[in-house]
């Protein structure tokens, strides 16, 4: 195999190519999980083999010594459960059953790290067709992942976020064709990066994402601390409602060596699982999330009798769950020090009724720190613009910073993107906390109150561009000049017509 470096782009394209094997047989929302699970299996198999070969090169043919050395690996790959063992048997019946047995063995061998991760996916499922068709599909999948572009040894992938990067890429490709809001559970990498910087994670922080998706946003927050201190001195917490997405987050944590984490599977609003021993809600230094926009049927019945009193400011409307997630997140902030960033649709800024009452109380409690308007078409599955709300405990004053970054983006064919300079500008403006012409404004609580607690950004940031003044005399002179030219042309036309015998 080639030892040349492999790029994330190569991995993404190879993973997308493997999807061809499933097309026309399995729905995209389902085969995404098969492809990503196979990618995980291939990656840990390549890491294991790379390390094994390294010990062989170092110690020679000493199988007992090497076996002992391999026990120090971050994960265990039982004999016969690796990708290459499955690949070698791909032409014989039973591919689906063999893959399921291998995944079960890996899960059992790695204890709590991978507990229940593969329970929601079966390669031996009838979803892949009858036995003959299923065996043939899985043979092709194994061959797809055996290609050189999918050689994922550490020496080739370096520090790439193999699973997270491929997940983001596949979701971006599926979002337009999946027939549902695939983007609900995915935050673009640049938005995650922006949120992570805004909440400024510190050494020792407990960081939570109550709608954690693939876990990428959580890990970006953790990375902020590692870059500052050189240590993984933090704890990551998350909850995810979709079983297959929760499994993906667990795989992602596993691959990135994020051992200090707790990810729970379940509905955060109906059944928050991140609790203390006395059954109260756990609180965190940092809380971040991109909840599903305006979720219908979010669980108002349970909220009406919520034992954790998360909705004391009011119940959100039953068909829009935005403030349900915001209310939950605010209640899980540590008293006096907690910071929070949440992505919301713009309706959250100005809608009235029960949402208006909740918004009013949050502002009166001096929890809202900033409102940041983002460009449209940043998020997969929706073209609408979104905003980031930043909340803080223990604010120095009662001001709210408004930033209008809606025109700061690189235009793409289907999606717009924030680049590094856009992110740096937003962060610098947030830290400076000063007004900037047509970009940012500071409003004290009294001004927000005068606006009926409406947070619509144009009420605070004036982006109006004055039109250039029209010189009426110059326009009149140009008009007279054009009239003269027209008269001259008409005279010439009359002369030509007379020459041709059409004139009188």
C-alpha positions as CSV (number, residue, x, y, z in Angstrom):
1,X,0.0,0.0,0.0
2,X,1.1,3.6,-0.7
3,X,2.5,5.5,2.3
4,X,1.6,8.9,0.8
5,X,-0.6,11.1,3.0
6,X,-4.3,10.9,2.4
7,X,-6.5,14.0,2.6
8,X,-9.9,14.4,4.2
9,X,-11.2,15.1,0.7
10,X,-10.0,11.7,-0.6
11,X,-11.6,9.9,2.4
12,X,-14.8,11.8,1.9
13,X,-15.0,10.9,-1.8
14,X,-14.2,7.3,-1.2
15,X,-16.9,7.1,1.5
16,X,-19.4,8.7,-0.9
17,X,-18.3,6.2,-3.6
18,X,-19.1,3.4,-1.2
19,X,-22.6,4.7,-1.0
20,X,-23.1,3.8,-4.7
21,X,-23.3,0.2,-3.6
22,X,-26.4,0.9,-1.5
23,X,-28.2,3.2,-3.9
24,X,-31.5,1.9,-5.2
25,X,-31.6,-0.7,-2.5
26,X,-31.5,1.2,0.8
27,X,-32.8,4.7,1.8
28,X,-30.0,7.2,2.2
29,X,-30.9,8.0,5.8
30,X,-30.2,4.3,6.6
31,X,-27.2,3.5,4.4
32,X,-25.3,6.5,5.8
33,X,-25.1,4.6,9.1
34,X,-23.7,1.5,7.4
35,X,-21.1,3.5,5.6
36,X,-20.0,5.4,8.7
37,X,-19.9,2.2,10.8
38,X,-17.8,0.5,8.2
39,X,-15.5,3.5,8.1
40,X,-15.1,3.3,11.9
41,X,-14.2,-0.5,11.7
42,X,-11.7,0.2,8.9
43,X,-10.1,3.0,10.8
44,X,-9.6,1.2,14.1
45,X,-8.3,-1.9,12.1
46,X,-5.8,0.3,10.3
47,X,-4.6,1.9,13.5
48,X,-4.3,-1.4,15.2
49,X,-2.3,-2.9,12.2
50,X,-0.1,0.2,12.0
51,X,0.9,-0.1,15.6
52,X,1.3,-3.9,15.4
53,X,3.6,-3.5,12.4
54,X,5.6,-0.8,14.2
55,X,6.3,-3.2,17.1
56,X,7.3,-5.9,14.7
57,X,9.8,-3.5,13.1
58,X,11.1,-2.6,16.5
59,X,11.2,-5.9,18.3
60,X,11.3,-8.4,15.5
61,X,9.4,-11.7,15.5
62,X,8.4,-11.8,19.2
63,X,4.6,-12.5,19.1
64,X,4.3,-12.8,22.9
65,X,6.1,-9.5,23.6
66,X,4.1,-7.7,20.9
67,X,0.8,-9.1,22.2
68,X,1.7,-7.7,25.6
69,X,2.6,-4.3,24.0
70,X,-0.7,-4.2,22.2
71,X,-2.6,-4.5,25.5
72,X,-1.6,-0.9,26.1
73,X,-3.6,0.3,23.1
74,X,-6.4,2.8,23.7
75,X,-8.8,0.1,22.3
76,X,-8.9,-3.6,21.9
77,X,-9.4,-5.3,18.5
78,X,-10.2,-9.0,19.1
79,X,-8.7,-11.6,16.8
80,X,-10.8,-12.2,13.8
81,X,-12.9,-9.0,14.4
82,X,-10.8,-6.6,12.3
83,X,-11.7,-5.4,8.8
84,X,-9.1,-7.5,7.0
85,X,-10.4,-10.7,8.5
86,X,-13.9,-9.9,7.1
87,X,-12.4,-8.8,3.8
88,X,-10.6,-12.1,3.3
89,X,-13.9,-14.0,3.7
90,X,-16.0,-11.6,1.5
91,X,-16.6,-14.2,-1.2
92,X,-18.2,-16.7,1.1
93,X,-21.8,-16.6,2.4
94,X,-22.6,-14.9,5.7
95,X,-21.0,-11.5,5.3
96,X,-23.8,-9.7,7.3
97,X,-23.6,-12.1,10.2
98,X,-19.8,-12.0,10.3
99,X,-19.8,-8.2,10.4
100,X,-22.4,-8.2,13.2
101,X,-20.4,-10.7,15.2
102,X,-17.2,-8.7,14.8
103,X,-18.9,-5.5,15.9
104,X,-20.4,-7.2,19.0
105,X,-16.9,-8.6,19.9
106,X,-15.3,-5.1,19.6
107,X,-18.1,-3.6,21.7
108,X,-17.7,-6.3,24.4
109,X,-13.8,-6.1,24.4
110,X,-13.9,-2.3,24.9
111,X,-16.3,-2.3,27.8
112,X,-17.9,1.0,28.7
113,X,-16.2,2.9,25.9
114,X,-18.4,1.3,23.2
115,X,-21.3,-0.1,25.2
116,X,-24.5,-0.3,23.1
117,X,-22.9,1.6,20.3
118,X,-23.7,-1.0,17.6
119,X,-27.1,-2.1,19.0
120,X,-29.0,0.1,16.5
121,X,-27.4,-1.2,13.4
122,X,-27.3,-4.7,11.8
123,X,-25.5,-5.6,8.6
124,X,-27.4,-8.9,8.7
125,X,-30.7,-7.0,8.4
126,X,-33.3,-7.8,5.7
127,X,-33.2,-4.0,4.9
128,X,-30.3,-5.0,2.6
129,X,-32.4,-7.6,0.7
130,X,-32.4,-11.4,0.6
131,X,-29.4,-13.4,1.7
132,X,-27.8,-13.5,-1.8
133,X,-28.3,-9.8,-2.5
134,X,-27.1,-8.8,1.0
135,X,-24.0,-10.9,0.7
136,X,-23.2,-9.3,-2.7
137,X,-23.8,-5.7,-1.5
138,X,-21.5,-6.3,1.6
139,X,-18.8,-7.9,-0.5
140,X,-18.7,-4.7,-2.7
141,X,-18.7,-2.5,0.5
142,X,-15.7,-4.4,1.9
143,X,-13.9,-4.0,-1.4
144,X,-14.7,-0.3,-1.5
145,X,-13.1,0.2,1.9
146,X,-10.1,-1.9,0.9
147,X,-9.0,0.6,-1.8
148,X,-5.8,2.5,-1.3
149,X,-7.7,5.8,-0.7
150,X,-9.2,4.2,2.3
151,X,-5.9,3.2,3.9
152,X,-6.4,5.0,7.1
153,X,-3.2,4.2,8.9
154,X,-2.0,7.0,11.3
155,X,1.0,7.7,9.2
156,X,-1.3,8.6,6.3
157,X,-4.2,10.4,8.0
158,X,-2.1,12.3,10.6
159,X,-4.5,14.3,12.8
160,X,-7.5,14.3,10.5
161,X,-11.0,14.0,12.0
162,X,-11.7,10.9,9.9
163,X,-15.2,10.1,11.2
164,X,-16.3,13.6,12.0
165,X,-15.1,14.9,8.7
166,X,-16.7,12.1,6.7
167,X,-19.9,12.5,8.6
168,X,-20.1,16.2,7.9
169,X,-19.4,15.6,4.2
170,X,-22.0,12.8,3.9
171,X,-24.6,14.8,5.7
172,X,-24.0,17.7,3.3
173,X,-24.5,15.4,0.3
174,X,-27.5,13.7,1.8
175,X,-29.3,16.8,3.0
176,X,-30.5,17.8,-0.4
177,X,-31.8,14.4,-1.3
178,X,-32.8,12.6,1.9
179,X,-36.3,13.9,1.8
180,X,-36.2,15.1,5.4
181,X,-34.4,17.6,7.6
182,X,-31.0,15.7,7.6
183,X,-29.4,19.0,8.7
184,X,-31.2,19.1,12.0
185,X,-28.4,17.2,13.6
186,X,-25.4,18.8,11.9
187,X,-23.6,22.0,12.6
188,X,-21.2,23.2,9.9
189,X,-17.6,23.0,11.0
190,X,-17.0,26.8,10.8
191,X,-20.1,27.6,12.9
192,X,-19.0,25.0,15.5
193,X,-15.6,26.7,15.6
194,X,-17.2,30.1,16.1
195,X,-19.4,28.9,18.9
196,X,-16.4,27.2,20.6
197,X,-14.4,30.4,20.6
198,X,-17.3,32.6,21.8
199,X,-17.8,30.5,25.0
200,X,-14.1,30.6,25.8
201,X,-13.7,27.1,27.5
202,X,-11.1,27.1,30.3
203,X,-9.0,24.4,31.9
204,X,-11.1,22.2,34.1
205,X,-14.4,23.1,32.5
206,X,-17.4,20.8,32.3
207,X,-18.8,21.3,28.7
208,X,-22.2,20.1,27.6
209,X,-24.2,19.8,24.4
210,X,-27.8,18.6,25.1
211,X,-28.4,17.9,21.3
212,X,-24.8,16.7,20.6
213,X,-25.2,15.0,17.2
214,X,-21.9,13.5,16.1
215,X,-20.1,15.2,19.0
216,X,-18.0,17.5,16.8
217,X,-19.1,20.8,18.5
218,X,-18.2,19.3,21.9
219,X,-14.8,18.3,20.7
220,X,-14.1,21.7,19.2
221,X,-14.8,23.2,22.6
222,X,-12.4,20.7,24.2
223,X,-9.8,21.5,21.5
224,X,-9.8,25.2,22.5
225,X,-8.5,24.1,25.9
226,X,-6.0,21.7,24.5
227,X,-4.6,24.4,22.2
228,X,-4.2,26.8,25.2
229,X,-2.8,24.4,27.8
230,X,-1.5,21.4,25.9
231,X,-3.7,19.2,28.1
232,X,-7.1,17.5,27.8
233,X,-8.1,19.1,31.1
234,X,-11.9,19.1,30.7
235,X,-15.0,16.9,30.7
236,X,-17.4,16.5,27.9
237,X,-21.1,15.7,28.4
238,X,-23.9,15.3,25.8
239,X,-27.3,13.8,25.0
240,X,-28.6,12.8,21.7
241,X,-32.2,11.6,20.8
242,X,-31.4,9.6,17.6
243,X,-29.8,6.2,18.4
244,X,-27.6,6.0,15.3
245,X,-26.4,9.5,15.7
246,X,-25.6,8.9,19.4
247,X,-23.6,5.8,18.4
248,X,-21.7,7.9,15.9
249,X,-20.8,10.4,18.6
250,X,-19.5,7.6,20.8
251,X,-17.4,6.3,17.9
252,X,-16.1,9.8,17.3
253,X,-15.1,10.3,21.0
254,X,-13.5,6.9,20.9
255,X,-11.4,7.7,17.9
256,X,-10.2,11.0,19.3
257,X,-9.1,9.6,22.6
258,X,-11.8,11.6,24.5
259,X,-11.9,9.3,27.5
260,X,-13.4,11.9,29.9
261,X,-16.9,12.0,28.5
262,X,-20.4,11.0,29.2
263,X,-22.8,10.8,26.3
264,X,-26.4,9.7,26.9
265,X,-29.0,8.4,24.5
266,X,-32.5,10.0,24.9
267,X,-34.7,13.0,24.5
268,X,-33.2,15.9,26.4
269,X,-36.6,17.7,26.9
270,X,-38.7,14.7,27.8
271,X,-36.0,12.9,29.8
272,X,-32.8,14.8,30.6
273,X,-30.3,12.1,31.6
274,X,-27.3,14.3,32.7
275,X,-28.2,14.4,36.4
276,X,-26.6,14.5,39.8
277,X,-26.8,11.6,42.3
278,X,-29.7,13.4,44.0
279,X,-31.6,13.4,40.7
280,X,-31.2,17.1,40.1
281,X,-30.0,18.5,36.8
282,X,-26.2,18.6,36.4
283,X,-24.8,22.1,35.7
284,X,-21.9,23.0,33.5
285,X,-19.4,25.7,32.9
286,X,-20.1,25.8,29.2
287,X,-23.3,24.7,27.3
288,X,-23.5,24.8,23.5
289,X,-26.0,23.4,21.0
290,X,-27.6,23.6,17.6
291,X,-31.1,22.2,18.4
292,X,-33.5,21.3,15.7
293,X,-35.1,24.5,14.4
294,X,-38.7,25.1,15.6
295,X,-39.3,21.4,16.4
296,X,-42.9,20.4,16.3
297,X,-44.2,18.0,19.0
298,X,-41.2,18.7,21.3
299,X,-42.9,17.4,24.4
300,X,-45.1,20.1,25.9
301,X,-47.1,17.5,27.8
302,X,-44.1,16.4,29.8
303,X,-42.9,20.0,30.2
304,X,-46.2,21.0,31.9
305,X,-45.3,18.7,34.7
306,X,-41.5,19.0,34.5
307,X,-39.9,17.9,37.8
308,X,-36.8,20.0,37.1
309,X,-38.8,23.3,36.9
310,X,-37.0,24.2,33.6
311,X,-40.0,26.1,32.3
312,X,-40.7,28.5,35.2
313,X,-40.4,31.4,32.7
314,X,-43.2,30.0,30.7
315,X,-44.1,27.1,28.3
316,X,-43.1,27.5,24.7
317,X,-45.8,26.9,22.0
318,X,-46.4,23.2,21.4
319,X,-45.4,23.5,17.7
320,X,-42.1,25.3,18.2
321,X,-39.6,23.9,20.6
322,X,-36.8,26.5,20.3
323,X,-37.4,28.0,23.7
324,X,-37.7,24.6,25.3
325,X,-34.1,23.9,24.4
326,X,-33.0,27.4,25.4
327,X,-34.8,27.1,28.8
328,X,-33.2,23.7,29.4
329,X,-29.7,25.0,28.6
330,X,-30.1,28.1,30.8
331,X,-31.1,25.9,33.7
332,X,-28.0,23.8,33.3
333,X,-25.5,26.8,33.5
334,X,-23.4,27.0,36.6
335,X,-24.4,29.8,38.9
336,X,-22.3,32.9,38.4
337,X,-19.9,31.5,35.8
338,X,-21.8,29.5,33.2
339,X,-21.5,30.5,29.5
340,X,-23.8,29.3,26.7
341,X,-24.1,29.6,22.9
342,X,-27.1,28.3,21.0
343,X,-28.1,28.5,17.3
344,X,-31.6,29.6,16.7
345,X,-33.9,30.6,13.7
346,X,-34.6,34.4,13.6
347,X,-38.2,33.9,14.7
348,X,-36.8,33.3,18.2
349,X,-35.7,36.9,18.3
350,X,-39.1,38.5,17.8
351,X,-42.0,36.1,18.0
352,X,-44.6,37.1,20.6
353,X,-47.1,35.3,22.8
354,X,-45.5,32.7,25.2
355,X,-42.1,33.0,23.4
356,X,-42.1,36.8,23.9
357,X,-42.7,36.3,27.7
358,X,-39.9,33.8,28.0
359,X,-37.5,36.1,26.1
360,X,-38.5,39.1,28.3
361,X,-37.7,37.2,31.5
362,X,-34.4,36.0,30.2
363,X,-33.4,39.6,29.3
364,X,-34.7,41.0,32.6
365,X,-32.7,38.4,34.5
366,X,-29.6,39.9,32.6
367,X,-28.6,36.5,31.1
368,X,-28.5,37.5,27.4
369,X,-25.0,38.7,26.4
370,X,-25.1,38.9,22.6
371,X,-27.2,38.3,19.5
372,X,-25.2,37.4,16.4
373,X,-26.9,37.3,13.0
374,X,-25.4,34.7,10.6
375,X,-25.7,34.6,6.8
376,X,-28.4,32.6,5.0
377,X,-27.7,29.1,3.6
378,X,-25.1,28.1,6.1
379,X,-27.0,25.1,7.5
380,X,-27.8,22.0,5.5
381,X,-31.5,21.3,5.1
382,X,-32.5,24.9,5.3
383,X,-31.8,28.1,3.5
384,X,-33.0,30.4,6.2
385,X,-30.6,32.6,8.1
386,X,-29.9,31.8,11.7
387,X,-28.5,33.6,14.7
388,X,-26.3,32.7,17.7
389,X,-27.5,33.7,21.1
390,X,-24.8,34.0,23.8
391,X,-25.9,33.8,27.4
392,X,-23.7,34.4,30.5
393,X,-24.1,34.2,34.2
394,X,-22.6,37.0,36.3
395,X,-22.5,39.7,33.6
396,X,-20.6,42.9,34.4
397,X,-23.5,45.1,33.1
398,X,-26.9,44.8,31.6
399,X,-26.0,45.5,28.0
400,X,-26.7,43.3,25.0
401,X,-24.3,43.2,22.0
402,X,-25.8,42.9,18.5
403,X,-23.7,41.8,15.6
404,X,-25.0,41.7,12.0
405,X,-22.7,39.3,10.2
406,X,-25.4,38.3,7.7
407,X,-23.3,39.7,4.8
408,X,-20.0,38.1,5.8
409,X,-19.7,34.9,3.9
410,X,-18.1,33.1,0.9
411,X,-20.9,32.2,-1.6
412,X,-21.2,28.6,-2.6
413,X,-23.4,26.8,-5.2
414,X,-25.7,25.3,-2.6
415,X,-24.2,26.4,0.7
416,X,-22.5,29.6,2.0
417,X,-19.6,29.4,4.3
418,X,-17.8,31.5,6.9
419,X,-14.1,31.7,6.4
420,X,-11.4,32.3,9.1
421,X,-11.5,36.1,8.6
422,X,-15.3,36.2,9.1
423,X,-15.0,34.2,12.3
424,X,-12.1,36.4,13.5
425,X,-14.1,39.6,12.9
426,X,-17.1,38.3,14.8
427,X,-14.9,37.1,17.7
428,X,-12.9,40.3,17.8
429,X,-16.1,42.4,17.9
430,X,-17.6,40.2,20.6
431,X,-14.5,40.6,22.8
432,X,-14.1,44.3,22.2
433,X,-17.8,44.8,22.9
434,X,-17.9,48.1,21.0
435,X,-20.1,49.4,18.3
436,X,-19.0,49.2,14.7
437,X,-20.6,51.0,11.8
438,X,-23.2,48.9,10.0
439,X,-21.9,45.8,11.8
440,X,-22.4,46.0,15.6
441,X,-24.2,47.9,18.3
442,X,-24.5,47.9,22.1
443,X,-28.0,48.2,23.6
444,X,-28.6,48.6,27.3
445,X,-31.5,46.8,28.8
446,X,-33.7,50.0,28.9
447,X,-33.3,50.3,25.1
448,X,-34.3,46.6,24.6
449,X,-37.3,47.2,26.9
450,X,-38.3,50.3,24.8
451,X,-38.3,47.9,21.8
452,X,-40.8,45.6,23.7
453,X,-37.9,43.1,24.2
454,X,-37.8,42.5,20.4
455,X,-34.3,41.3,19.5
456,X,-34.6,41.7,15.7
457,X,-31.1,42.8,14.7
458,X,-32.0,45.7,12.3
459,X,-33.7,47.5,15.2
460,X,-30.2,47.9,16.7
461,X,-27.7,47.7,13.9
462,X,-28.4,50.2,11.1
463,X,-27.2,48.7,7.8
464,X,-29.0,51.2,5.6
465,X,-26.9,52.3,2.7
466,X,-27.7,55.8,1.4
467,X,-28.3,55.9,-2.3
468,X,-26.1,58.2,-4.3
469,X,-27.7,61.6,-4.7
470,X,-29.1,62.2,-8.2
471,X,-27.9,65.3,-10.1
472,X,-31.2,66.3,-11.8
473,X,-29.5,68.9,-14.0
474,X,-27.0,66.4,-15.3
475,X,-29.9,63.9,-16.0
476,X,-31.7,66.7,-17.9
477,X,-28.6,67.6,-20.0
478,X,-28.1,63.9,-20.8
479,X,-31.8,63.6,-21.8
480,X,-31.5,66.6,-24.2
481,X,-28.3,65.1,-25.7
482,X,-30.1,61.8,-26.3
483,X,-33.1,63.6,-27.9
484,X,-30.7,65.4,-30.3
485,X,-29.0,62.1,-31.2
486,X,-32.4,60.5,-31.8
487,X,-33.5,63.4,-34.1
488,X,-30.3,63.0,-36.1
489,X,-30.8,59.3,-36.5
490,X,-34.4,59.7,-37.6
491,X,-33.3,62.3,-40.2
492,X,-30.7,59.8,-41.6
493,X,-33.3,57.1,-41.6
494,X,-35.7,59.3,-43.6
495,X,-32.9,60.0,-46.2
496,X,-32.1,56.3,-46.6
497,X,-35.8,55.5,-47.1
498,X,-36.2,58.2,-49.8
499,X,-33.1,56.8,-51.6
500,X,-34.8,53.4,-51.7
501,X,-38.1,54.9,-53.0
502,X,-40.1,54.6,-49.8
503,X,-40.3,58.2,-48.9
504,X,-42.8,60.8,-50.2
